[in-house]
Every structure is written in structure tokens, then in C-alpha cells.
Amino acid sequence: MKVTILGSGTAVPALERNSSAVLVQEAGINTLIDFGYGTLKQLLHLGITYHDIDRIFFTHNHPDHICDLIPFLFGSRYKLSARKKELEIVAGPGFQNFFDQLMSAFGKWLISTEYSVHITEVDEGSKKFGCHQVTYKKVRHIEMSRGYKFENSAGKSVALSGDTDYCQSMIELGRGTDLMILECAMPDEEKIAGHLIPSLAGKLAKEADCKTLCLTHFYPPCDLDVIRETVSALYGGELFLACDGMTFQL
């Protein structure tokens, strides 16, 4: 299982960080978790086009996690090379209604011409998607927000929070995983509801006892040296601070 951070940034535009997206690759299958702006170009740098994405999971529907879905669907209609492979989109309750409104807002321009789009809404539970057993739980951000854990047949696993505050459900998703990818949006002194700060990210990772922690979704006030120091004082496992293009081989 190969995991690539495509976007480690946020809603604030930055040259060095695209907004949220992670790519999970295994057995020739490309699974995308979130689709923030800049993701399409990041995929192209990896040789991956709109033909090659097999399934998309959304943690929630805020713009910095979803907005490149629009040009993805638009481009997939390209007359001379239209996408033909069906696409499954997995997200929390309410996503189908959101998707229908998105399609309505753009008229015919996002409607697939030669492939089908299937929306799968999930609440809490576990289900096999392709070569991965995926567990999903509600996390503390907005009503739709879901965190995910992907596990392959060899028992390797990655948990992804999307945006979340400290919560028991994310601890459970990350428990004993080979890799946990957590947001760490703001410094401790700038705490806002629905987002993690370094001290809470470190506490969560320690309680989950994940083997490796990768922090991401850094707003501009974040000082990476302070984040590393704060988290390392709480969590004793291997720690990475995400940058775009960072990869993990599980």
C-alpha cells in the first residue's frame, strides 16, 4: 500500500501547499481521499489522469477538501477522450443531496457522458471497497464529517481524519495503525472548534498508539518546529510533518 500526500495545506492559498488530498495506491487501484484545489495537477505530476481514479472518499464537503471534483468531472467529459470507467464516490450522510445540487448548479456540464457515477453514503461501520477493508466513523467537525481507516489483506493500515477535533472515534480509527494522518490546523494558542492543535494531536496519537503519525492541514500561523516539539513530548512514535508529495510505503 502506497500513501501519497497530494495536498498538505488548507483553505488559504499557498505556493508550497495544495489543499487537502491523499492518494492510496494498491494492486493497480487509485483511491483518492478528498479532492482539494491543486489535486488534479498533483495527480498529473504522478502520471495519473481523470481516467485513472477508481474511487473517491470525501471526509466532508468543505471547499478545500472537495473543489477539484468540479474540474475533474468537467474534464472527464472531454469529447476526444471521455472517461469510460465508472466512478464511485463515498462520503457521509447528506452527500447525495449536496452532489445533486452541485450537478444542478452547473447544468449539463458536469454530467457524465460515457461513464456512471455512484454515490455511496456511509454512517459508521466497516465495508470492503476493492482490496481494502474500510472502517468509517463520525468525527468532530461538521455533521457530514467522517474519518476512515483502510486495511489491506496483509494487515497494513492507514487512518485519515480529514478535519476533526479531538474525539474518541478518531482514536479508535487510529488504534494500532501503521500510519495515522491527522490534521493539525493551528498552534495551541489559536485553537478553534472542530480542528486539532499540536497538543491535542499528540494526545490523540498517543492514545491511539499508532506506529507512525503524519500531521497535515497546516494554516499559515503554524510553526513546524514548535509543532514537532509539542507533539514529540506527548507521542513517542515516528512523526512526520506533511509536505506535498510525501509518500509512505506500508
N, C-alpha and C positions, 0 to 999 in steps of 0.2 A: 504494500500500500504506500503510495507516494502522496504526500500532502504538500501543497504549494500555497503560500500566502500571496494572493494576487493584489490585495489592497489592504494596507495596514492603517489607513487614515480614517477620516470622519467626514462630517458634512462641510468642514472648512476646506476649500480647495488648497492643494499644496503640490508643488512640483515634484517633491520626493515621495509622496504617498498618495496612491489612489484610494478611493473609499472601499468599503468592506466587500471582500470576496475571498473565498478559499476554494481551491481545486483539489479534489480527491481522485486519484487515478489508480485503477487496479483492473487487471485482466482485460485491458483494452477499452475499459469503460471510463468516461469522463463525467464526473459528478461535480456540480457546482453548488456551493453553499453561499448564498447571497450573490448579488449582481450589481454592486455599486458602480458609480461612474468611473470610467477608466478601465473597467474589466475587459471589455472587448479588445482593446489594444494590447493589454497584458496577455490575453489568450493568443492573439496573433503572433506575439513575440515567441510563444512556445510552439507555434505551428498549428494552433487549434482554431478552426473557423466555426461559423454558425452551424455547419453540417455535423460537427463532431461532439457537441454537448449532448449527452444521453438523458440526463435528469438534473433538475434544479430544485434545491431545497431553499426555502426562504425562512429565516429566523423571525422576520416581521416585515412590514411593508413601509418602513420609513424610506425616504428618497435615497439616502446614502447607502442603503442596502439593496436597492431594487431598480434604480433608474436606468441602468444599461439594458434591462429587459426590453425597453421600448425600441431602441435601435436594433437589438438582436432580432426581435420579431419582424421589424420592418425590413431588415436586410435579408431575412430568411425567405422573403417573397421574391427576391431578385429574379426577374424573368429568365435570364440566361443560365442561372444556376440556383434554382429554388431548392430549399431544403426539402427532403423527401422522408426522412426518418421521423417517426412520431416522437413527441416530447412529453415527458411527464413533469409536472410541477407539484411539489409537495410543500405544504405550509399549514399554519394553524387555522382554527375556525374563523370564518369570515373572509378568507382569501378569495373564494369563488366570486363572492359579490364584488369585492374590490377589482378582481380581474375583469369581470363583466363590465364594470363602469369604465375601466381603462380602455377596453376594446371599443366601447360606445363613444368615448371621448375622441378617439382617433378615427372613427368611422371605419371604412373598409381597410385602412392602411396597415393595420396590424394583423388582420385575419389571415390565417394560413391558407395557401392556395393548393399545396400538394402534400401536406402532412397534417396530422391531427395533434391537437394539444389536449392533454388530460390533466385535470386538476384533482389532486388528492388532498383533502383536508384531514389533518390528524390532530388529536387532542393530547392524550397521554397514553403511552403503551409502547409496543415493540412490533416490528414487522420486517419481513425480508424484502429488501429492494435490491434487485440484481444480486451481486456477490456479497452484499453486506447485510448483516442484521442491524437494523437501525432502531434505537430507542429514543423516544422523544418525550419531553416533559415541559410543562409551562414554567417559564422563568419570569423574574420580576422586572418588567419594563413596560410593555403595554399588553392589552388583553390578548392579542394575537401571538405574542412572543413565545417562541419555543426554542429550547436548546436541544441538541442532537448528540447521540453517540453512535459512531459507526464501528462495527466489529467484523473482521473477516474470518474465514474458516480456520485460519492459523491462530486465532485468538488475539491478534493485534487490534488495537482500538485507538480511536481519537474522539474526543468530546469537544464540542464547539458551543459557545454560549450565545453568540450574537450579542446584542446589548442586554445587559442584566445587572441588577443589583445583587448584593449578597443574598443567597437563598439556598434552602436545603435541597431543592430539586437539582440545582446545578452541582452541588456536592455529590449527590447520588449519581448523576450522569458521569462525573469525572472520576468516580472512585476506582482507583487502581488502573486507570487507563495508561497506555504507553505515552500518550500526548494529550494534554488539555490546552485548548486555545481559548483564552479568556480576554474579554475587553478590559481595558484599564484606562478609562477615558480622561480622568482628571487627576491632579495632585490631591493629596489628602485634604488640604485646606480649601479646596474648591469643590467639595462634594456636592453633587446634585442627585436628586432622586432618580432611581432607575438605572444608575451606572455605578461601576466599581471604581474604587480608588486603590492605590497600591497596598495599603494596609489590609483592606478587605479582600483583595485578590490573593494576597499572601496567605491570609487566614483560610480562605476558601480552598486554595490548593493544598494547604497542609492538612485540612480535614478530609479532603478527597483522597489524599495520599497518591496523587498521580505521579508517574515516573518522570515526566518532563512537562514543564509548563512554558507555554509561549503566550506572552502578553501582546495585545494589539489594540487598534482603535484609539490612537493617541491624539488628543486635542493639542493645539499649539502650546498651552501653558505647561505641558508635561516636560519635566526634566528627566531624561532617561537614566542618568546616573543616580538620581535620588530614588527613582522607581526601583532600580536594581538593588540599591542598598536597603530600602524599606522592605521589599518582598523577600530578599535573601535572609533577613533577620527573622522571618517567620516560616519560610518554606525552605527545606533543605535539599530538595531535588534539583535537577538540572533546569536552568532558567534561560530562556531566550526572550529578547525584546524584538518583536517582529519588524522586518523591513520588507518592502515589496520584492517578491522573487525568492524569498527564503523558502527552502524546501526541507522536508523531513522524510526519511525513508524508514518505514516501520516494518 
